Amino acid sequence: MHINELRKDSVSGYRPLSITNTERIMVINELLKGTNFGPKTTDYGIKAIIKQGILTTAFPYHDGPCEWTSEGPLNDRQLLVEYWANLKSLWKKQPLNLINKYYGTEFAFYFAWLDFYTEMLLPIAVLGLISFFYGLFTIYPYIPSEELCNSNIILCPPCQNEKLCYYQYLRDSCLFKRLTRLFDNTTTVVLAFITSCWAVIFVQRWRQKEEILKLRWNLLSLETDTTLREEYVQATTLQKRSSITGRLEPYIPTHVKWFSVCITCLACIIIIILSMIPIIAVVLYRMSFRSFIYGIGNLYLRRSASLIVSVVGSIIIVTFIQSFALLYNELAKWLTEMEKPRTQTDFNDLFVYKRFTLSFVNHYVPVIYLAFFKGKFFTYPGQQKKHGFGSIQADLCNPGGCLIDLGIQLFIIMCIKSSLRKVIMQKIQSALKNWLSKKEERLPDDDQFQPEWEKQYNLLATKQTFLTGKYLDSIIQYGFVIFFGASFPIAFLLAYFNNLHEIRLSANRLVWKHQRPIPKRVAGIGAWKTVLYFQTCIGITIQAMVIAFTSQFVPRELYRARVDYNLRGYINSTLSVFATSDYSSVSKPFVIKPFHIMENVTFCYYLGYRYPYFHPQKYEQTREFLLQLSLKFIVVFIFEHLMAIMAGLIAASIPSLPYSVKTQLNIQQQKMKESRIEILNETFTNKVGKLSTAKNKKLILPFPTRILSSLSNLSSTSKKT
């Protein structure tokens, strides 16, 4: 039966005649938070009752079952399941007003933000596809790729460890060089600039969207909650008189707070050091696994070695990221609790900032290493160390560039990481919940006779920080998109389809698998807006640095302008020559005999701009290197300043509220003002009539409309001030 046939039983009118269940839950929760249950001053609140073991848990009751019924009134949960929490509604608009009514504005703002972000991804995803297909269609013929694939140049081993590094042919990097064309082509710079502009437009338009939703849900006048947290009150016995309220309030000394801040900073430093572990581990793996593949002697494996090593290394890094993410979540919560925030708003903001900081390091450090540091520690073959940690110097970019490694890493993160989180972790949570439920003594689990409250008790608890993880995943994804989207054009499309699925999957799990959360009234996405601004500003800088330092844009275009427009000889210009006689006799590299590289190799080539072995300044950096380095900094400078101008213009052109909404608000305020003046006139006239009747004489008084209008204008002006 369709909704229209049941609407008479389900919808009573345009406006509710009584408070909603959501409002009732909020009122009851506030009462329970302040209810005393013992003789001590700290014996109050539902959290303390649960902590002492008096109650097992406390959660709001769902409106009813999820299953669709053909008779009687429909509950909001059924409507959400039918028209929101399923994949058949994938392309439909979300019922944000119904979400707000059932779950509160906190959940409504999250789904509104994710929906808006997904819609904004569509146009930039189309441009990313255009850039990707341009690179695909120009792979053949591309002169630098053809020269590399047909080259007989021998590359020097990147290190002096004969178990890890070998001589190899330049043409072994042919596959990588062709794939690099997909991510590093003429459109990359244009896409980087458009992506930065898109990020600024997205932030400004979301600010506008947020204001409209606040207006729709009557949140413009929402006051900040200054109620002290129960944990804050229970953590101290000290009190001092508030300079604002004049009352005695609990407080924590300043030196205790500063100690907590120092612990937090120390923890962040340790985490940054820990984040280097997967990088070092993967570097050592790459060297060992590549040498293993080369030792097999198969020609096809040898030519695909770089691709295989890069893919497997990216999977290992994702595994590290997922493992550390579980640790960082609990660590962020512990650090926030240790600081003893005064109010719940302070707690939420601090937890968001800490969780984001730890996740920022966890997710972005390995990718930033690939983009900006891989291969930068290498000088020339004769200077490398032979011990294990010296192998990080030998972790070089492929002759085709580092963008292909970066693209593979981003693809693995955005695909495999998402699948691991959505499938494996959810299965683990469900299995753990079922195992715990079976351990408890209860009546036979017969759904036919099991009461509804017991069914809902078996659902997953919706924690207070439930949405924090949801926001964090989207914000981290947004960072990947605006940081490295230009160097991996299909990232926008992957993010778009991932978010489409994420909206419906999260909605389905929230309605079917989770207990009903306690609704909250919040005026926006809170601290995540600050994080969003931070990501956008950092993203513009990283985009500029990727174009200048990671891509081949500067050396390629410089060679095109000075030497040959068609880039003939460009690959050879990026290589320097090294005499094998400059190796020490003890650490001379191993020669791969199965590949028919002669043992009497007299010289080899390596990536870099250095003078040759026969030059008076042999192996010193050339002027070409200094020229390119200067141009790279100039590119970053121009890109950032151009984007600063564009950001200012975009921010000025997108107001916080659309002009039509502002006009409508002004009209409504004018009507309300006229209505108040009319009421005051009637009240004044009635009082004058009664007074004249009582004194039996006629009073001549000025008509008060102009005076009351002036007073009203003055009052409204003072309120705005």
Order of alpha helices (4+ residues) and beta strands (2+ residues): alpha-alpha-alpha-alpha-alpha-alpha-alpha-beta-beta-alpha-alpha-alpha-beta-beta-alpha-alpha-alpha-alpha-alpha-alpha-alpha-alpha-alpha-alpha-alpha-alpha-alpha-beta-beta-alpha-alpha-alpha
